[in-house]
Amino acid sequence: MADPSTYRPAAGSIPVDPGVYRFRDDKGRVVYVGKAKSLRSRVSSYFQDVHHLHPRTRQMVMTAASVEWTVVATEVEALQLEYSWIKEFDPRFNVKYRDDKSYPSLAVTLHEDFPRLQVMRGPKKKGVRYFGPYSHAWAIRETLDLLLRVFPARTCSAGVFTRAGQVGRPCLLGYIDKCSAPCVGTVSMQEHRAIVDDFCDFMAGSSTRFVKRLEQQMAEAADLQDYERAARLRDDVGAMRKALEKQTVVLADGTDADVIGLVEDGLEAALQVFHVRGGRIRGQHGYVVDKVEDVTTGELVGQFLTQVYGEDEDEYGDPVPDRRMIPGAGVTVGATDIPREVLVPALPPDAVAITAWMKQLRGTNVDLRIPQRGDKKALMATVERNAQQAFALHKTKRASDLTARSKALAEIQEALELDEAPLRIECFDISNLQGTSVVASMVVFEDGLARTSEYRRFAVKGVDGQDDTASMHEVLTRRFARHLVEAAQPELDEQTGRPRRFAYPPQLVVVDGGQPQVAAAQRALDALGVVDVALCGLAKRLEEVWLPGQQDPVILPRSSEGLYLLQRVRDEAHRFAIAYHRQKRSKAMTTSALDDITGLGETRRKAVLRHFGSLKNLKAASVEEVMAVPGIGRTTAEAIEAALAGGRPGSTVAPAVPAFDPTTGEVIG
C-alpha cells in the first residue's frame, strides 16, 4: 500500500479547468478514472487525511502510486474522454455494468447484399440493425414466423443460401411463400432490399401504415372478385395484428422512451430498462453492477447512461461514421437508438453534460428526467418491480453457488482470524418503534445457506425505551443461557422427540450494529462464561466489520464473497425482526382502542373481533350489528361505537401515536 502523500501533486499545480484524471498503481496500471468540472477541487479531495476518506476511496488512493490529468474545454468533452478511457483501461475501482443474462435480439444484416433476418446474441456488430432485446429466443421466432408471410425476407444461413443458388432450387420456405427466394433470382436484389426495409419500418413502429395498406389491397381484390388473393391478404393482416398483440401498449401517445429502474444495496445494484417505441414495450434489458466505490443513485444512473449509450463508439470515443445510415430507430441498446426521452429514478449530478452528450450522439434533443405523475410514473414503478425481482434472483443464484459459499466462509475465517470456518452463523437484530414493541430476531445460516427452521424471535421485556445495546445484551443472555441449560440435557426433547431448539452453539455470532452493540453482546457472553463462540458486528453505514475490544473495524473488499455473505445474513435478520415487529404493532393497534372499554373483557373483545374480522369492519358496523355478537348488550355496543368514533363520555381511548417505518422513516397511515 502506498502513502498518498508521496505522490500528492504540488500545491497550485492542478488546473481549475474541466478535465479527466487517472490514478495509476506502482506498475503503471490505471486503477481509477474520473472527471471533474474543476480538476483542482476534485483531485485535491483525494489527498486529505486518509482516515476521513470513505473506506473504498481510501483503498483506491493507497493502491495508487501516481495521478495524472488531461484538461479539456467542456464538461461534455470530459464525459466523452472519461468514457473512452474507462473502455480502454478497464480500471478496477470504476463501476462496471454487465448484463444479468444473455439477451437475444432480432437482427437484420443490412451490410449484406441480401440481408438476413435472424436471432442474434452477443456484442452489437456494425452494419446490423437490432430489434429487442427479447426475454426469450422463442418469442423472436414466433414473431418472425408470423411476419414472414407478409415480409418474405431471407432467414437462411450463408451456406444454405449459396447451395440453393448453385442447385437452382429454393429451400422449403421458398416453396411455402415464407421467403421470396432471392437465392434463385425469384426477386432481384433491389426488390429483396425493399422487403427488408418494409420489415424494418414495421418493427420500428410504422405498423399502422402497413395494416391499412393491406386492408386496402384486400378490399380491392374483393371488388375484383379475386377472392383467393383477398383471403390471403386477410390472413396477412391477421398475422400482423397477432404480432402486434405480442407487444403490450403502455402509452397512447406514441412515446419513444427508455425507462430505467434501479434497486441497490450496499454492495450491488440491479437495473432494468424497458424500451418503449411507438407507445409499446418493444424490449427489456437487465444489468447488475458491483459497487466498488461509494456512489449515489444519481451517480449510478449517470455511469450507466455513458456506458450503455456509448456502446457504438469506436476505440477513440468518436461516433461510428455510419451509425445513422438507417433512418428511424431500431430497438437496441446503444447510441444508434437513444430515444427522445430517458426516464430515470434519479438525475445524475452532471445531468446537463450527459444530456448534451446524448444529444450529440442522437442528433436531436434528448429529454432526461424523472417522471412525476401519470402513465410514465406508473410504468417506472413496473420497471422497478422487475428490477427488484431480478435483483432477488441474482442474489439467490449467487447464494446457491457452492464455490462462492465456500470462498465466503474461508474469507470470513481469514478476516476474523478464526480457528475454523464458521459453518453455523447466527445473526441478531433489534427492532422497535420509538421504544415500544421492542423485539429481536435470530436467523441461522449453515454452510452459507439460510436454515429457516432454526430462526427464533424474542419479545424484549426487560428494557425500557429505545436502548438497542441493552436489548442486545438481554437477547444474547437469554439465547446462550438457554443453550447452557439444553446442552447439559439429552440431545432430543423427551416430549417431542426433536432436537432441542437452542442446544447447538454457533461458530460465529453476528450482531447488527457497530462497536456499542458488539460490546453489549460480548458482556453477555462473558457473564455466562461462553468463550468458544466468535463475535462480530456489521454496521450498515460503511459495511465495516467490528470485533470486540478493537478500536478500528475490519474492512473487507467490496467484491468479497465473505462480505456479501455477512451482509446477506444481516439483511435477513433485519427482515425477520421487522416482520415480527410489524406483527406485534398491528396486533397492538387492533386491540388498543378496545382495551379500556368498561364491561368489555378479553373474552368478549376477542369474540367481537372474530365476528367482524377486522377493526375496520367493526368501525363500519352499527350498534345493532354489534349487539348481534353473543354477550354484547346495547350499553357495551354503544361504548364500542363511541370508542371507535374518537372517544365519547364513558369510554377511554389512548390518543393515536403516529407510526414510522423504521426502514424509511416515513409516517405510516
Buried (B, 14 or more C-beta within 10 A) or exposed (E): EBEBEEBBBEEEEBEEBBBBBBBBBEEEBBBBBBBBBBBBEBBBEBBEEBEEBEBBBBBBBBBBBBBEBBBBEBBBBBBBBBBBBBBEBEBBBBBBBEEBBEBBBBBBBBEBEBBBBBBBEEEBEEBBBBBBBBBEBEBBBBBBEBBBBBBBBBBBEEEBBEBBBEEEEBBEBBEEEBBBBBBBEBBEEEEBBEBBBBBBBBBBBEBEEBBEEBBEBBEEBBEEEBEEBBEBBBBBBEBBEEBBEEBEEBBEEEBBBBBBBBBBBBBBBBBBBBBBBBBBBBBBBBBBBBBBBBBEBBBBBBBBBBBBBBBBBEEEBEBBEEBBEBEBBBBBBBBBBBBBBBBBBBBBBBBEBBBBBBBBBBEEEBEBEEBEEEBBEEBBEBBBEBBBBBBEBBBEEBBEEEEBBBBBBEBBBEBBEBEEBBEBBBBBBBBBBEEBBBBBBBBBBBBBEBBEEBBBBBEBEEBEEBBBBBBBBBBBBBBBBBBBEBBEEEEEBEEEEEEBBBBBBBBBBBBBBBBBBBBBBBBBBEEBEBEEBBBBBBBBEEBBBBBBEEEEBBBBBBEBBBBBBBBBBBBBBBBBBBEBBBEBBEEEBBBBBBBEBEEBEEEBBEBBBEBBEEBEEBBEBEBEBBBEBEEBEEEBBBBBBBBBEEBEEEBEBEEEEEBEEBEEEEEEE
